[in-house]
Amino acid sequence: MRTKGIIYTTLLILSGCMSTEARWNTAQIDAYKWDCNGNNSTFHSQEVSEDDRFKNQLIISSGLGYISSLLDGTLDERYRIARGERTNAQKVKAHLGRNSCP
């Protein structure tokens, strides 16, 4: 029983530590100016991976992670990621960017 408590406490603490998001938010993705010369590696490096989605879900589902994200201002973006809005915005921006280049 004590081991479960230690594991649970550790997960809560670690999920709170993971609350800082180094990626662009959805508004920054929408504002990105597509480079027709092909130098869009920075844009593509902002894609949300399955691992990122899992960590994000862990954070917003834990009490400490939720409060930590609320306090550091990343909670809304985390919910956008969980709902898939961030991934959709990036796909649409990439599609429109590729199609707008000559």
Gaussian input, Z-matrix of N, CA and C with variables (Angstrom, degrees):
# hf/3-21g

backbone

0 1
 N
 C     1     B1
 C     2     B2     1     A1
 N     3     B3     2     A2     1     D1
 C     4     B4     3     A3     2     D2
 C     5     B5     4     A4     3     D3
 N     6     B6     5     A5     4     D4
 C     7     B7     6     A6     5     D5
 C     8     B8     7     A7     6     D6
 N     9     B9     8     A8     7     D7
 C    10    B10     9     A9     8     D8
 C    11    B11    10    A10     9     D9
 N    12    B12    11    A11    10    D10
 C    13    B13    12    A12    11    D11
 C    14    B14    13    A13    12    D12
 N    15    B15    14    A14    13    D13
 C    16    B16    15    A15    14    D14
 C    17    B17    16    A16    15    D15
 N    18    B18    17    A17    16    D16
 C    19    B19    18    A18    17    D17
 C    20    B20    19    A19    18    D18
 N    21    B21    20    A20    19    D19
 C    22    B22    21    A21    20    D20
 C    23    B23    22    A22    21    D21
 N    24    B24    23    A23    22    D22
 C    25    B25    24    A24    23    D23
 C    26    B26    25    A25    24    D24
 N    27    B27    26    A26    25    D25
 C    28    B28    27    A27    26    D26
 C    29    B29    28    A28    27    D27
 N    30    B30    29    A29    28    D28
 C    31    B31    30    A30    29    D29
 C    32    B32    31    A31    30    D30
 N    33    B33    32    A32    31    D31
 C    34    B34    33    A33    32    D32
 C    35    B35    34    A34    33    D33
 N    36    B36    35    A35    34    D34
 C    37    B37    36    A36    35    D35
 C    38    B38    37    A37    36    D36
 N    39    B39    38    A38    37    D37
 C    40    B40    39    A39    38    D38
 C    41    B41    40    A40    39    D39
 N    42    B42    41    A41    40    D40
 C    43    B43    42    A42    41    D41
 C    44    B44    43    A43    42    D42
 N    45    B45    44    A44    43    D43
 C    46    B46    45    A45    44    D44
 C    47    B47    46    A46    45    D45
 N    48    B48    47    A47    46    D46
 C    49    B49    48    A48    47    D47
 C    50    B50    49    A49    48    D48
 N    51    B51    50    A50    49    D49
 C    52    B52    51    A51    50    D50
 C    53    B53    52    A52    51    D51
 N    54    B54    53    A53    52    D52
 C    55    B55    54    A54    53    D53
 C    56    B56    55    A55    54    D54
 N    57    B57    56    A56    55    D55
 C    58    B58    57    A57    56    D56
 C    59    B59    58    A58    57    D57
 N    60    B60    59    A59    58    D58
 C    61    B61    60    A60    59    D59
 C    62    B62    61    A61    60    D60
 N    63    B63    62    A62    61    D61
 C    64    B64    63    A63    62    D62
 C    65    B65    64    A64    63    D63
 N    66    B66    65    A65    64    D64
 C    67    B67    66    A66    65    D65
 C    68    B68    67    A67    66    D66
 N    69    B69    68    A68    67    D67
 C    70    B70    69    A69    68    D68
 C    71    B71    70    A70    69    D69
 N    72    B72    71    A71    70    D70
 C    73    B73    72    A72    71    D71
 C    74    B74    73    A73    72    D72
 N    75    B75    74    A74    73    D73
 C    76    B76    75    A75    74    D74
 C    77    B77    76    A76    75    D75
 N    78    B78    77    A77    76    D76
 C    79    B79    78    A78    77    D77
 C    80    B80    79    A79    78    D78
 N    81    B81    80    A80    79    D79
 C    82    B82    81    A81    80    D80
 C    83    B83    82    A82    81    D81
 N    84    B84    83    A83    82    D82
 C    85    B85    84    A84    83    D83
 C    86    B86    85    A85    84    D84
 N    87    B87    86    A86    85    D85
 C    88    B88    87    A87    86    D86
 C    89    B89    88    A88    87    D87
 N    90    B90    89    A89    88    D88
 C    91    B91    90    A90    89    D89
 C    92    B92    91    A91    90    D90
 N    93    B93    92    A92    91    D91
 C    94    B94    93    A93    92    D92
 C    95    B95    94    A94    93    D93
 N    96    B96    95    A95    94    D94
 C    97    B97    96    A96    95    D95
 C    98    B98    97    A97    96    D96
 N    99    B99    98    A98    97    D97
 C   100   B100    99    A99    98    D98
 C   101   B101   100   A100    99    D99
 N   102   B102   101   A101   100   D100
 C   103   B103   102   A102   101   D101
 C   104   B104   103   A103   102   D102
 N   105   B105   104   A104   103   D103
 C   106   B106   105   A105   104   D104
 C   107   B107   106   A106   105   D105
 N   108   B108   107   A107   106   D106
 C   109   B109   108   A108   107   D107
 C   110   B110   109   A109   108   D108
 N   111   B111   110   A110   109   D109
 C   112   B112   111   A111   110   D110
 C   113   B113   112   A112   111   D111
 N   114   B114   113   A113   112   D112
 C   115   B115   114   A114   113   D113
 C   116   B116   115   A115   114   D114
 N   117   B117   116   A116   115   D115
 C   118   B118   117   A117   116   D116
 C   119   B119   118   A118   117   D117
 N   120   B120   119   A119   118   D118
 C   121   B121   120   A120   119   D119
 C   122   B122   121   A121   120   D120
 N   123   B123   122   A122   121   D121
 C   124   B124   123   A123   122   D122
 C   125   B125   124   A124   123   D123
 N   126   B126   125   A125   124   D124
 C   127   B127   126   A126   125   D125
 C   128   B128   127   A127   126   D126
 N   129   B129   128   A128   127   D127
 C   130   B130   129   A129   128   D128
 C   131   B131   130   A130   129   D129
 N   132   B132   131   A131   130   D130
 C   133   B133   132   A132   131   D131
 C   134   B134   133   A133   132   D132
 N   135   B135   134   A134   133   D133
 C   136   B136   135   A135   134   D134
 C   137   B137   136   A136   135   D135
 N   138   B138   137   A137   136   D136
 C   139   B139   138   A138   137   D137
 C   140   B140   139   A139   138   D138
 N   141   B141   140   A140   139   D139
 C   142   B142   141   A141   140   D140
 C   143   B143   142   A142   141   D141
 N   144   B144   143   A143   142   D142
 C   145   B145   144   A144   143   D143
 C   146   B146   145   A145   144   D144
 N   147   B147   146   A146   145   D145
 C   148   B148   147   A147   146   D146
 C   149   B149   148   A148   147   D147
 N   150   B150   149   A149   148   D148
 C   151   B151   150   A150   149   D149
 C   152   B152   151   A151   150   D150
 N   153   B153   152   A152   151   D151
 C   154   B154   153   A153   152   D152
 C   155   B155   154   A154   153   D153
 N   156   B156   155   A155   154   D154
 C   157   B157   156   A156   155   D155
 C   158   B158   157   A157   156   D156
 N   159   B159   158   A158   157   D157
 C   160   B160   159   A159   158   D158
 C   161   B161   160   A160   159   D159
 N   162   B162   161   A161   160   D160
 C   163   B163   162   A162   161   D161
 C   164   B164   163   A163   162   D162
 N   165   B165   164   A164   163   D163
 C   166   B166   165   A165   164   D164
 C   167   B167   166   A166   165   D165
 N   168   B168   167   A167   166   D166
 C   169   B169   168   A168   167   D167
 C   170   B170   169   A169   168   D168
 N   171   B171   170   A170   169   D169
 C   172   B172   171   A171   170   D170
 C   173   B173   172   A172   171   D171
 N   174   B174   173   A173   172   D172
 C   175   B175   174   A174   173   D173
 C   176   B176   175   A175   174   D174
 N   177   B177   176   A176   175   D175
 C   178   B178   177   A177   176   D176
 C   179   B179   178   A178   177   D177
 N   180   B180   179   A179   178   D178
 C   181   B181   180   A180   179   D179
 C   182   B182   181   A181   180   D180
 N   183   B183   182   A182   181   D181
 C   184   B184   183   A183   182   D182
 C   185   B185   184   A184   183   D183
 N   186   B186   185   A185   184   D184
 C   187   B187   186   A186   185   D185
 C   188   B188   187   A187   186   D186
 N   189   B189   188   A188   187   D187
 C   190   B190   189   A189   188   D188
 C   191   B191   190   A190   189   D189
 N   192   B192   191   A191   190   D190
 C   193   B193   192   A192   191   D191
 C   194   B194   193   A193   192   D192
 N   195   B195   194   A194   193   D193
 C   196   B196   195   A195   194   D194
 C   197   B197   196   A196   195   D195
 N   198   B198   197   A197   196   D196
 C   199   B199   198   A198   197   D197
 C   200   B200   199   A199   198   D198
 N   201   B201   200   A200   199   D199
 C   202   B202   201   A201   200   D200
 C   203   B203   202   A202   201   D201
 N   204   B204   203   A203   202   D202
 C   205   B205   204   A204   203   D203
 C   206   B206   205   A205   204   D204
 N   207   B207   206   A206   205   D205
 C   208   B208   207   A207   206   D206
 C   209   B209   208   A208   207   D207
 N   210   B210   209   A209   208   D208
 C   211   B211   210   A210   209   D209
 C   212   B212   211   A211   210   D210
 N   213   B213   212   A212   211   D211
 C   214   B214   213   A213   212   D212
 C   215   B215   214   A214   213   D213
 N   216   B216   215   A215   214   D214
 C   217   B217   216   A216   215   D215
 C   218   B218   217   A217   216   D216
 N   219   B219   218   A218   217   D217
 C   220   B220   219   A219   218   D218
 C   221   B221   220   A220   219   D219
 N   222   B222   221   A221   220   D220
 C   223   B223   222   A222   221   D221
 C   224   B224   223   A223   222   D222
 N   225   B225   224   A224   223   D223
 C   226   B226   225   A225   224   D224
 C   227   B227   226   A226   225   D225
 N   228   B228   227   A227   226   D226
 C   229   B229   228   A228   227   D227
 C   230   B230   229   A229   228   D228
 N   231   B231   230   A230   229   D229
 C   232   B232   231   A231   230   D230
 C   233   B233   232   A232   231   D231
 N   234   B234   233   A233   232   D232
 C   235   B235   234   A234   233   D233
 C   236   B236   235   A235   234   D234
 N   237   B237   236   A236   235   D235
 C   238   B238   237   A237   236   D236
 C   239   B239   238   A238   237   D237
 N   240   B240   239   A239   238   D238
 C   241   B241   240   A240   239   D239
 C   242   B242   241   A241   240   D240
 N   243   B243   242   A242   241   D241
 C   244   B244   243   A243   242   D242
 C   245   B245   244   A244   243   D243
 N   246   B246   245   A245   244   D244
 C   247   B247   246   A246   245   D245
 C   248   B248   247   A247   246   D246
 N   249   B249   248   A248   247   D247
 C   250   B250   249   A249   248   D248
 C   251   B251   250   A250   249   D249
 N   252   B252   251   A251   250   D250
 C   253   B253   252   A252   251   D251
 C   254   B254   253   A253   252   D252
 N   255   B255   254   A254   253   D253
 C   256   B256   255   A255   254   D254
 C   257   B257   256   A256   255   D255
 N   258   B258   257   A257   256   D256
 C   259   B259   258   A258   257   D257
 C   260   B260   259   A259   258   D258
 N   261   B261   260   A260   259   D259
 C   262   B262   261   A261   260   D260
 C   263   B263   262   A262   261   D261
 N   264   B264   263   A263   262   D262
 C   265   B265   264   A264   263   D263
 C   266   B266   265   A265   264   D264
 N   267   B267   266   A266   265   D265
 C   268   B268   267   A267   266   D266
 C   269   B269   268   A268   267   D267
 N   270   B270   269   A269   268   D268
 C   271   B271   270   A270   269   D269
 C   272   B272   271   A271   270   D270
 N   273   B273   272   A272   271   D271
 C   274   B274   273   A273   272   D272
 C   275   B275   274   A274   273   D273
 N   276   B276   275   A275   274   D274
 C   277   B277   276   A276   275   D275
 C   278   B278   277   A277   276   D276
 N   279   B279   278   A278   277   D277
 C   280   B280   279   A279   278   D278
 C   281   B281   280   A280   279   D279
 N   282   B282   281   A281   280   D280
 C   283   B283   282   A282   281   D281
 C   284   B284   283   A283   282   D282
 N   285   B285   284   A284   283   D283
 C   286   B286   285   A285   284   D284
 C   287   B287   286   A286   285   D285
 N   288   B288   287   A287   286   D286
 C   289   B289   288   A288   287   D287
 C   290   B290   289   A289   288   D288
 N   291   B291   290   A290   289   D289
 C   292   B292   291   A291   290   D290
 C   293   B293   292   A292   291   D291
 N   294   B294   293   A293   292   D292
 C   295   B295   294   A294   293   D293
 C   296   B296   295   A295   294   D294
 N   297   B297   296   A296   295   D295
 C   298   B298   297   A297   296   D296
 C   299   B299   298   A298   297   D297
 N   300   B300   299   A299   298   D298
 C   301   B301   300   A300   299   D299
 C   302   B302   301   A301   300   D300
 N   303   B303   302   A302   301   D301
 C   304   B304   303   A303   302   D302
 C   305   B305   304   A304   303   D303

   B1=1.4368
   B2=1.5239
   B3=1.3113
   B4=1.4589
   B5=1.5187
   B6=1.3224
   B7=1.4623
   B8=1.5230
   B9=1.3197
   B10=1.4646
   B11=1.5195
   B12=1.3080
   B13=1.4608
   B14=1.5179
   B15=1.3217
   B16=1.4655
   B17=1.5318
   B18=1.3149
   B19=1.4668
   B20=1.5198
   B21=1.3113
   B22=1.4626
   B23=1.5297
   B24=1.3263
   B25=1.4654
   B26=1.5257
   B27=1.3116
   B28=1.4644
   B29=1.5234
   B30=1.3345
   B31=1.4641
   B32=1.5211
   B33=1.3069
   B34=1.4649
   B35=1.5220
   B36=1.3120
   B37=1.4604
   B38=1.5203
   B39=1.3240
   B40=1.4613
   B41=1.5193
   B42=1.3130
   B43=1.4615
   B44=1.5211
   B45=1.3020
   B46=1.4606
   B47=1.5142
   B48=1.3103
   B49=1.4612
   B50=1.5231
   B51=1.3177
   B52=1.4640
   B53=1.5241
   B54=1.3112
   B55=1.4564
   B56=1.5194
   B57=1.3214
   B58=1.4536
   B59=1.5241
   B60=1.3072
   B61=1.4660
   B62=1.5274
   B63=1.3424
   B64=1.4562
   B65=1.5225
   B66=1.2935
   B67=1.4610
   B68=1.5215
   B69=1.3223
   B70=1.4572
   B71=1.5148
   B72=1.3239
   B73=1.4554
   B74=1.5296
   B75=1.3063
   B76=1.4640
   B77=1.5210
   B78=1.3282
   B79=1.4662
   B80=1.5237
   B81=1.3273
   B82=1.4624
   B83=1.5241
   B84=1.3297
   B85=1.4679
   B86=1.5280
   B87=1.3309
   B88=1.4572
   B89=1.5291
   B90=1.3329
   B91=1.4611
   B92=1.5287
   B93=1.3195
   B94=1.4622
   B95=1.5301
   B96=1.3201
   B97=1.4664
   B98=1.5198
   B99=1.3204
   B100=1.4620
   B101=1.5159
   B102=1.3284
   B103=1.4596
   B104=1.5223
   B105=1.3126
   B106=1.4618
   B107=1.5229
   B108=1.3276
   B109=1.4670
   B110=1.5216
   B111=1.2995
   B112=1.4633
   B113=1.5072
   B114=1.3232
   B115=1.4593
   B116=1.5308
   B117=1.3179
   B118=1.4577
   B119=1.5250
   B120=1.3234
   B121=1.4659
   B122=1.5288
   B123=1.3211
   B124=1.4613
   B125=1.5212
   B126=1.3227
   B127=1.4581
   B128=1.5290
   B129=1.3233
   B130=1.4665
   B131=1.5349
   B132=1.3319
   B133=1.4692
   B134=1.5281
   B135=1.3194
   B136=1.4575
   B137=1.5222
   B138=1.3218
   B139=1.4617
   B140=1.5325
   B141=1.3018
   B142=1.4619
   B143=1.5279
   B144=1.3358
   B145=1.4590
   B146=1.5283
   B147=1.3127
   B148=1.4732
   B149=1.5188
   B150=1.3257
   B151=1.4549
   B152=1.5279
   B153=1.3448
   B154=1.4631
   B155=1.5222
   B156=1.3323
   B157=1.4653
   B158=1.5346
   B159=1.3337
   B160=1.4613
   B161=1.5329
   B162=1.3405
   B163=1.4636
   B164=1.5262
   B165=1.3260
   B166=1.4551
   B167=1.5253
   B168=1.3231
   B169=1.4639
   B170=1.5196
   B171=1.3248
   B172=1.4607
   B173=1.5207
   B174=1.3236
   B175=1.4599
   B176=1.5243
   B177=1.3324
   B178=1.4639
   B179=1.5254
   B180=1.3155
   B181=1.4627
   B182=1.5259
   B183=1.3236
   B184=1.4699
   B185=1.5240
   B186=1.2917
   B187=1.4635
   B188=1.5156
   B189=1.3288
   B190=1.4587
   B191=1.5253
   B192=1.3274
   B193=1.4637
   B194=1.5149
   B195=1.3372
   B196=1.4671
   B197=1.5295
   B198=1.3203
   B199=1.4612
   B200=1.5216
   B201=1.3143
   B202=1.4574
   B203=1.5287
   B204=1.3341
   B205=1.4583
   B206=1.5260
   B207=1.3004
   B208=1.4655
   B209=1.5247
   B210=1.3219
   B211=1.4546
   B212=1.5245
   B213=1.3363
   B214=1.4680
   B215=1.5291
   B216=1.3309
   B217=1.4534
   B218=1.5142
   B219=1.3213
   B220=1.4629
   B221=1.5242
   B222=1.3220
   B223=1.4657
   B224=1.5266
   B225=1.3332
   B226=1.4620
   B227=1.5238
   B228=1.3208
   B229=1.4657
   B230=1.5260
   B231=1.3050
   B232=1.4656
   B233=1.5239
   B234=1.3340
   B235=1.4585
   B236=1.5291
   B237=1.3325
   B238=1.4737
   B239=1.5302
   B240=1.3170
   B241=1.4676
   B242=1.5275
   B243=1.3267
   B244=1.4685
   B245=1.5226
   B246=1.3268
   B247=1.4656
   B248=1.5264
   B249=1.3285
   B250=1.4627
   B251=1.5181
   B252=1.3215
   B253=1.4557
   B254=1.5199
   B255=1.3237
   B256=1.4663
   B257=1.5234
   B258=1.3171
   B259=1.4613
   B260=1.5239
   B261=1.3229
   B262=1.4663
   B263=1.5154
   B264=1.3269
   B265=1.4585
   B266=1.5273
   B267=1.3182
   B268=1.4552
   B269=1.5309
   B270=1.3220
   B271=1.4635
   B272=1.5201
   B273=1.3257
   B274=1.4658
   B275=1.5169
   B276=1.3333
   B277=1.4560
   B278=1.5261
   B279=1.3270
   B280=1.4682
   B281=1.5264
   B282=1.3086
   B283=1.4657
   B284=1.5239
   B285=1.3028
   B286=1.4664
   B287=1.5329
   B288=1.3295
   B289=1.4546
   B290=1.5251
   B291=1.3118
   B292=1.4788
   B293=1.5091
   B294=1.3206
   B295=1.4633
   B296=1.5231
   B297=1.3199
   B298=1.4690
   B299=1.5229
   B300=1.3134
   B301=1.4701
   B302=1.5241
   B303=1.3316
   B304=1.4823
   B305=1.5086
   A1=111.13
   A2=115.92
   A3=120.39
   A4=110.55
   A5=118.17
   A6=122.27
   A7=110.78
   A8=117.44
   A9=120.65
   A10=110.86
   A11=116.89
   A12=121.29
   A13=111.89
   A14=116.11
   A15=120.91
   A16=110.25
   A17=116.17
   A18=119.86
   A19=110.52
   A20=117.44
   A21=121.79
   A22=111.01
   A23=116.89
   A24=121.40
   A25=110.66
   A26=117.06
   A27=121.11
   A28=111.03
   A29=117.34
   A30=120.27
   A31=111.81
   A32=116.98
   A33=119.70
   A34=111.47
   A35=116.54
   A36=120.29
   A37=110.55
   A38=116.54
   A39=119.63
   A40=111.76
   A41=117.93
   A42=119.38
   A43=110.38
   A44=117.80
   A45=120.31
   A46=111.77
   A47=117.77
   A48=121.27
   A49=112.23
   A50=116.81
   A51=120.32
   A52=112.15
   A53=118.77
   A54=119.91
   A55=113.82
   A56=119.42
   A57=120.64
   A58=109.33
   A59=115.51
   A60=122.46
   A61=108.53
   A62=117.67
   A63=121.44
   A64=111.71
   A65=117.56
   A66=121.09
   A67=111.06
   A68=114.25
   A69=120.09
   A70=108.82
   A71=115.61
   A72=118.64
   A73=109.15
   A74=116.77
   A75=121.47
   A76=111.47
   A77=118.08
   A78=121.12
   A79=111.28
   A80=117.54
   A81=120.77
   A82=111.22
   A83=116.71
   A84=120.76
   A85=109.32
   A86=117.10
   A87=121.64
   A88=112.10
   A89=117.33
   A90=121.76
   A91=113.14
   A92=118.29
   A93=121.72
   A94=110.82
   A95=116.03
   A96=122.12
   A97=108.43
   A98=116.10
   A99=122.11
   A100=110.16
   A101=117.67
   A102=123.44
   A103=108.91
   A104=116.34
   A105=120.70
   A106=113.13
   A107=118.05
   A108=121.36
   A109=112.04
   A110=116.55
   A111=120.49
   A112=115.69
   A113=118.36
   A114=120.60
   A115=110.06
   A116=116.31
   A117=122.28
   A118=112.17
   A119=116.48
   A120=119.87
   A121=111.43
   A122=117.60
   A123=120.24
   A124=110.25
   A125=116.51
   A126=121.63
   A127=110.43
   A128=116.43
   A129=120.27
   A130=112.21
   A131=117.48
   A132=119.41
   A133=111.64
   A134=117.67
   A135=122.12
   A136=113.35
   A137=117.97
   A138=121.43
   A139=110.50
   A140=115.83
   A141=122.06
   A142=108.29
   A143=116.32
   A144=120.86
   A145=110.52
   A146=115.99
   A147=120.88
   A148=110.43
   A149=116.71
   A150=121.08
   A151=110.54
   A152=116.21
   A153=120.31
   A154=111.24
   A155=116.28
   A156=119.82
   A157=111.10
   A158=116.29
   A159=120.67
   A160=110.91
   A161=116.64
   A162=120.60
   A163=110.63
   A164=115.53
   A165=120.58
   A166=110.81
   A167=116.81
   A168=120.70
   A169=110.77
   A170=117.11
   A171=121.21
   A172=110.46
   A173=116.17
   A174=120.27
   A175=111.48
   A176=117.19
   A177=117.80
   A178=112.66
   A179=117.51
   A180=119.28
   A181=112.85
   A182=117.78
   A183=119.55
   A184=109.16
   A185=116.35
   A186=121.08
   A187=112.79
   A188=116.64
   A189=120.81
   A190=111.34
   A191=116.30
   A192=119.85
   A193=111.49
   A194=116.25
   A195=121.24
   A196=110.37
   A197=116.56
   A198=120.80
   A199=110.79
   A200=117.26
   A201=121.45
   A202=110.89
   A203=117.04
   A204=120.98
   A205=111.38
   A206=116.20
   A207=120.52
   A208=110.10
   A209=116.43
   A210=120.99
   A211=112.86
   A212=117.88
   A213=118.35
   A214=113.13
   A215=117.61
   A216=121.58
   A217=115.77
   A218=118.55
   A219=120.87
   A220=113.52
   A221=117.76
   A222=120.74
   A223=112.15
   A224=118.24
   A225=120.47
   A226=111.34
   A227=116.53
   A228=119.94
   A229=110.52
   A230=117.16
   A231=120.37
   A232=110.75
   A233=117.62
   A234=120.16
   A235=111.17
   A236=117.93
   A237=120.39
   A238=110.36
   A239=116.20
   A240=120.90
   A241=109.84
   A242=116.96
   A243=121.13
   A244=111.66
   A245=117.85
   A246=121.65
   A247=112.38
   A248=117.88
   A249=121.18
   A250=114.05
   A251=118.29
   A252=121.01
   A253=111.74
   A254=116.99
   A255=121.66
   A256=110.48
   A257=117.24
   A258=121.69
   A259=110.48
   A260=116.81
   A261=120.35
   A262=111.57
   A263=117.83
   A264=121.24
   A265=110.60
   A266=116.48
   A267=119.73
   A268=111.17
   A269=117.09
   A270=119.96
   A271=111.42
   A272=116.79
   A273=120.61
   A274=110.19
   A275=118.36
   A276=122.10
   A277=110.82
   A278=117.75
   A279=121.43
   A280=109.75
   A281=117.47
   A282=121.19
   A283=111.09
   A284=117.11
   A285=121.06
   A286=111.35
   A287=116.04
   A288=120.05
   A289=112.02
   A290=116.91
   A291=120.37
   A292=111.57
   A293=117.02
   A294=120.49
   A295=113.25
   A296=117.82
   A297=120.21
   A298=112.02
   A299=117.58
   A300=120.63
   A301=110.55
   A302=116.17
   A303=119.21
   A304=113.25
   D1=-38.45
   D2=179.92
   D3=-66.57
   D4=-36.32
   D5=179.01
   D6=-62.59
   D7=-42.31
   D8=178.17
   D9=-61.18
   D10=-40.69
   D11=178.65
   D12=-63.60
   D13=-40.95
   D14=178.92
   D15=-66.51
   D16=-43.97
   D17=179.44
   D18=-63.96
   D19=-44.95
   D20=179.85
   D21=-61.86
   D22=-44.85
   D23=178.88
   D24=-63.42
   D25=-41.91
   D26=178.63
   D27=-62.13
   D28=-43.88
   D29=178.42
   D30=-62.79
   D31=-40.07
   D32=178.16
   D33=-64.74
   D34=-42.38
   D35=179.82
   D36=-66.56
   D37=-45.17
   D38=-179.79
   D39=-66.26
   D40=-37.39
   D41=178.60
   D42=-66.66
   D43=-32.38
   D44=174.76
   D45=-69.19
   D46=-33.51
   D47=177.80
   D48=-71.42
   D49=-24.31
   D50=-178.24
   D51=-86.56
   D52=11.80
   D53=-171.86
   D54=-78.82
   D55=-12.05
   D56=-179.91
   D57=-83.02
   D58=121.13
   D59=-176.95
   D60=-99.69
   D61=118.74
   D62=-178.97
   D63=-91.60
   D64=-3.17
   D65=-177.97
   D66=-88.16
   D67=167.02
   D68=175.56
   D69=-67.98
   D70=155.24
   D71=173.40
   D72=-90.69
   D73=176.06
   D74=-175.40
   D75=-62.85
   D76=-36.57
   D77=178.36
   D78=-63.80
   D79=-37.81
   D80=178.03
   D81=-69.45
   D82=-34.52
   D83=175.34
   D84=-63.57
   D85=-45.17
   D86=179.94
   D87=-63.95
   D88=-33.15
   D89=-177.05
   D90=-85.25
   D91=-6.32
   D92=-177.01
   D93=-62.20
   D94=134.23
   D95=176.29
   D96=-94.35
   D97=117.07
   D98=-176.85
   D99=-67.97
   D100=133.91
   D101=178.81
   D102=-96.00
   D103=112.27
   D104=-178.12
   D105=-71.66
   D106=-10.79
   D107=177.30
   D108=-81.44
   D109=-1.12
   D110=174.90
   D111=93.61
   D112=6.26
   D113=-179.19
   D114=-94.80
   D115=71.45
   D116=-179.19
   D117=-117.48
   D118=27.00
   D119=-177.26
   D120=-65.77
   D121=-33.71
   D122=177.93
   D123=-63.70
   D124=-41.30
   D125=178.62
   D126=-62.64
   D127=-46.55
   D128=-177.96
   D129=-69.34
   D130=-26.05
   D131=178.83
   D132=-72.53
   D133=-10.49
   D134=179.96
   D135=-88.26
   D136=1.64
   D137=-179.48
   D138=-63.42
   D139=143.66
   D140=-179.54
   D141=-89.58
   D142=120.77
   D143=-178.88
   D144=-86.15
   D145=171.10
   D146=176.25
   D147=-61.52
   D148=-38.58
   D149=178.46
   D150=-63.49
   D151=-41.45
   D152=177.20
   D153=-63.22
   D154=-40.58
   D155=179.20
   D156=-64.38
   D157=-40.26
   D158=178.50
   D159=-63.50
   D160=-47.27
   D161=179.02
   D162=-61.76
   D163=-41.61
   D164=179.32
   D165=-60.60
   D166=-44.92
   D167=-179.93
   D168=-64.95
   D169=-38.32
   D170=177.37
   D171=-62.36
   D172=-41.45
   D173=-178.29
   D174=-66.48
   D175=-48.79
   D176=-175.48
   D177=-74.93
   D178=-15.40
   D179=178.57
   D180=-91.93
   D181=-12.43
   D182=177.35
   D183=-95.44
   D184=147.52
   D185=-178.51
   D186=-61.48
   D187=-48.15
   D188=-178.57
   D189=-66.89
   D190=-39.57
   D191=178.65
   D192=-66.06
   D193=-39.90
   D194=178.22
   D195=-61.22
   D196=-49.24
   D197=-179.13
   D198=-65.17
   D199=-42.02
   D200=179.12
   D201=-62.31
   D202=-43.16
   D203=178.27
   D204=-67.24
   D205=-35.66
   D206=177.06
   D207=-64.32
   D208=-42.94
   D209=-178.23
   D210=-70.93
   D211=-36.45
   D212=-179.04
   D213=-90.51
   D214=1.69
   D215=172.66
   D216=84.08
   D217=14.20
   D218=-177.92
   D219=-102.57
   D220=1.22
   D221=-174.37
   D222=-62.92
   D223=-45.84
   D224=-179.99
   D225=-60.12
   D226=-42.45
   D227=179.79
   D228=-66.98
   D229=-36.24
   D230=178.26
   D231=-63.82
   D232=-38.80
   D233=176.39
   D234=-69.17
   D235=-33.67
   D236=175.03
   D237=-63.02
   D238=-40.83
   D239=177.96
   D240=-65.03
   D241=-43.81
   D242=-178.96
   D243=-63.89
   D244=-35.83
   D245=179.57
   D246=-82.18
   D247=-9.61
   D248=179.31
   D249=89.26
   D250=3.70
   D251=-179.07
   D252=-64.26
   D253=-38.15
   D254=-178.78
   D255=-64.87
   D256=-45.88
   D257=179.74
   D258=-64.25
   D259=-42.54
   D260=178.65
   D261=-63.83
   D262=-41.41
   D263=179.01
   D264=-61.85
   D265=-39.64
   D266=-179.38
   D267=-70.01
   D268=-39.99
   D269=178.32
   D270=-64.96
   D271=-42.97
   D272=179.51
   D273=-64.67
   D274=-44.53
   D275=179.95
   D276=-61.69
   D277=-41.73
   D278=179.56
   D279=-66.47
   D280=-42.15
   D281=179.78
   D282=-64.22
   D283=-47.59
   D284=179.35
   D285=-65.43
   D286=-37.44
   D287=178.71
   D288=-64.76
   D289=-45.12
   D290=179.49
   D291=-65.70
   D292=-37.76
   D293=-177.68
   D294=-78.34
   D295=-17.45
   D296=-179.71
   D297=-87.69
   D298=-13.64
   D299=179.50
   D300=-82.19
   D301=142.29
   D302=179.39
   D303=-70.15

